[in-house]
């Protein structure tokens, strides 16, 4: 799976797709952390990404995810919560996009926490 900059499509990171994991879990396991306040429990909406490519594409978000995204990202109609989106291990071409500044801020915070 490839993470790209939402504005430029420039690759930021690449991680393997573990069986049955979410997008959030895959990046956590690869130590390429995504922004979060709730640590992947579907409460904050900070881990949102946009699916750019993939086959099969993930299903539409369930109503509770749509409601959270409508509140935290009303101008991002294609956003999905990385912590809710299950990965299909058959799809090694999944491309998701994120705002680079949000991703870099999350990584800096994670490094500061680790000391």
C-alpha positions, -999 to +999 in steps of 0.1 A: +000+000+000+013+035-008+005+067+010+007+098-012+005+135-006-031+146-012-021+177-031+008+165-053+003+127-054+040+124-044+047+091-025+052+096+012+054+060+025+049+024+014+038-004+037+029-041+033-008-051+036-013-075+066-042-100+063-073-086+080-057-054+092-071-019+088-052+008+069-044+024+103-031-010+117-009-015+086+008+019+091+012+013+128+029-020+123+053-004+098+060+024+123+046+050+098+020+063+122-010+082+109-025+112+128-048+101+157-061+113+190-081+082+198-055+056+188-077+039+162-110+037+180-130+056+154-137+087+176-115+116+164-115+114+126-078+125+124-067+093+106-088+100+076-074+092+042-087+092+006-086+061-015-070+069-048-065+035-064-072-001-056-089-033-067-112-042-052-121-008-038-132-008-002-170-007+004-187+026+012-184+037+048-211+027+072-235+053+085-217+060+118-184+066+099-202+088+074-216+109+102-182+114+118-166+123+085-194+148+077-186+165+110-148+165+109-142+167+071-173+181+054-152+192+024-136+158+018-163+137+003-140+108-005-125+106+030-124+073+049-113+066+084-081+045+082-090+029+115-122+015+100-112+006+065-102-031+064-076-041+039-079-068+012-045-086+011-051-094-026-048-057-034-011-048-034-019-017-055-039+003-029-030+040-029-043+063-001-038+100+001-033+122+032-026+158+039+013+158+042+013+185+069-010+164+091+011+133+086+043+151+093+029+166+125+017+132+137+052+117+131+069+146+149+046+142+179+052+104+179+090+110+179+088+135+207+068+111+228+094+084+224+121+108+234 
